[in-house]
Amino acid sequence: MVGFIRGKYGIDDYIVVEVKRDAVTLQDIYQAKMYGDLFSARYALLLSPEPVPEEIKRLHGNTFILNRFMSGWQVYIGQWNESSSVVIQGSWFPQSPL
């Protein structure tokens, strides 16, 4: 999904949201980064019902795989609750985008 954040003087920033049904993979991260860069989105969110896999956390700790090349922003991964369709508080990685 692509949306925008409207400010005082029109559109301030774009937001890209990828929602997955399974655990996050490197391919999912690449896709979120690609769409974030394509739209020059300030926020690129990747949501999954599964917690962020430890191997993704370790890989990001060593190589910063969530950082986006073109914009300087990063991808934020969150875990959403399937029954309530909300993001679980404190689940954002590497930090909350809010």
N, C-alpha and C positions, 0 to 999 in steps of 0.2 A: 504494500500500500504506500502511496505517496500522498502527503498532505502538506499544508503550509501553516506557518504561525503568522498571524496577522498582527502587526504593530500599529502604532499611531498613524504612520504614513503609508500604509499598505502592507504588502507582504515583506516580512523581515527575514524569515528563514524557511527552509523546507525541512521536512521530516520524512524519513523512509522507515517503514516497519516491515520486517519479515517475520512471519509466524510459521513455526514448524510443528509437526506432530510428534517428532522423535527427538532424541538427544542431538545437540549441536555438533556438526562436523566441520572440518576445515573447508569443505565445499560451501557450506552454508555461510561461513564467515566471509569467504571470497565473494559470494554473491551479494551479501549485504554491503561489503566494501565497494563493490562495483556500482551498485545502484546509488549508494551514498555519494560517490564521486561523480556519477553521471548527472545527478540532479544538484550537485554542490550543496547537499543537505547538511545542515549543522548537526542534525541528529540522525544516526543510523542505528535503529534498534533491532535486535534479533531476539525473538521470544520462543521459548520451548517449554513444554510441560515437565521436562527433566531438568535436574540441577546441572550447572555448568560442569562438564567432565574435567576431572583433575588434570588430564593430559593437556587440555586446552589452557588451563590456568598456568601450568608449568611452562608450556611452549610460549605463551604470552610473556611470562616473566623473563624469559631468555631472549626472545626475538621481537617482542611487541607486535605480534601478528594482528592485533585489533586496530592499530594505527592506520589511518587512511592516507595514501600517498598524495593525492592531488590537493586535498583540502586542509590537511593538518589536523582534522578531527579524528575521532575514533569510533569504532563500533561498540555499542553497549549491549551486553547479553543479560537477559532477565528470564526468570522462570515464572510462567503463568499457571494459575490454578484452573484446571479444565472445568470443574464444576461451577465455579463462580465467575470465570472469565476475567479475572483480575491478576495483575502482576503481584507476586508474593513479596511483601515488604522485606527489604534486606537481601534480596536475591540478586541484585544487579552486580555485574562484573564488567570491568575492573572496579567501577564505582557507580553510584547513581547518576544518571544524566540530569536529574532534576535538582 
